[in-house]
Amino acid sequence: MPRFKHYNYDQDAMVVINYQEQLQPGTFEHAVHYLIEHKLDLSVFHPKYRNDDTGRIAYDPAILLKIILFAYSKGITSSREIQWCCETNIIFKALSCDTVPHFTTLAKFVSGHAEEIEELFEQVLLVCHEQGLLGNELFAIDGCKMSSNAAKEWSGTFKELGEKRDKLKRLIRHHLREHHERDEAETEAELDRDIRRAKTILSLDEAMTKVDRFLKTSSPSYGGHRLRQRSEHEVSARATNQRLRAGQQIPKPGPQVRAAERQVRKTAPEPAQNRMEKHHSCK
């Protein structure tokens, strides 16, 4: 039987990579990177940022646009999933330069710049379509992909080009809308989980308070008193037995002890045998 080198996909590895080299020319991700980085005017996003002198440094819109558009090409329309891809996938790491934007940043960017994103994505996809780079990507509406025969579809009239543009617009709007809806649903689900968690913790706190109050005011104090009394009687009994075995004389109880014993005899219930004897004697 032939022998082959062992391999295992379920393993981690420390790999030294160059991000630029992961974006191979002729691929969709390389086109997205090049066009957004060098050809598109992204100044439309600048007026919405107010951190020129103070405030936290923001993620470059170019980075966010690249990873969002590439995610859409893979059918990913969740900000949480996009963040996870940036943490684990080499191509996402290359496009984002390993910056890993938080999912809330991605969601806010998409919801706050939908019109600008739509216009820019439209330009990128038109160029990618002309270059035949959309054949294997998941840009579709109603389950229909764009044709991979780009050269044939592109050679047409200006009207046909406008139709292709309209189709791409619908594709982009579909993905942006789905992205927003998924983020909203995940936010609501997370809020529901937080509410359930808070209610559970509150219920546990109330139960613990109730139990703690009961233990402090009820059975433990009474039981502890009985245990202390029993322990004192046992110690006294052991001391008496030790004195008897040693031949020592047991001291007589003092007046207070005798008075307490008389009081106990008065209040103690009468034995049943004595009650029966009195009953017969009366007859």
Buried (B, 14 or more C-beta within 10 A) or exposed (E): EEEEEEEEEEEEEEEEEEBEEBBEEEBBBBBBBBBBBEEBEBEBBEEEEEEEEEEEEBBBBBBBBBBBBBBBBBEBBBBBBBBBBBEEBEBBBBBBEEEBBEBEBBBBBBBEBBEBBBEBBBBBBBBBBBBBBBBEBBBBBEEEBBEBEBEEBBEEEEEEBEEBBEBBBEBBBBBBEBBBEBBEEBBEEEEEEEEEEEEEEEEEEEEEEEEEEEEEEEEEEEEEEEEEEEEEEEEEEEEEEEEEEEEEEEEEEEEEEEEEEEEEEEEEEEEEEEEEEEEEEEE
